[in-house]
Amino acid sequence: MIKALLPMLLISGLASAAECGPDKLNTERTITLKREGVAYGAHQHTALPLADKEVVLTFDDGPSQENTPLVLKALADQCTKATFFLIGEHITQQPELARRLIREGHSTGIHSNTHPHLASLPVEQQLDDLARSRAAYQAVFGVETPAYRFPFLEETPAMLAALKQANITVASIDLGINDWIPEDTTDILARRLTESLDKAGRGIILMHDANGPTAKALPTLLKVLKDKGYKVVHLEWEKAK
Ligand SMILES: [Zn+2]
């Protein structure tokens, strides 16, 4: 029985290796961060230790029933991995889709519970949104979130202190493609990505998997990265103790 299965396993192994060959973007390497209250992203903090032409793919505001599956397909087609910063209310509504991200080898963090402008809220409400987002993450994934990305990248002293205290990494960005405009076309997004990359040369890229035009454009955007010689670094965190 085992002998009969073996050739099949070998064939399927070879097939997937061929599909993820050098013509695909792939993942060049993984950085595993400690669970500690540090902050990364040159837009606001220390840059991640990346070499020239190394990029980290990140997606905010999901999961979206309509658009996140398209993003997952585009990433799988290029054999590459990303990090998703999820909204608490969205994962509570769609826990299966959220867990699919982990099953497919991606990493996740939280991006607030309701995506408020934290800086315009009283401290008590800021911390309440944080507590709710952490509870939502814990309920869906069974562990504490290792990382937090601020909605609108709007940081506040009270939130930064609370995240540090909880050993949650603040994940800012190095570059983005301003992909929240619903009218954007694939050509526009590809041009913005090229311009941002030409300027920054490396870093954490912010995109939005909940945004329809981004999901539609992603196969092209990943091709831009491949054609321009960029390498994907996958960001992960050590497991919760
Ligand atoms: Zn957002």
Residues whose N, C-alpha, C, O or C-beta is under 5 A from the ligand:
A	BS01	ZN	D60 D61 P151 F152
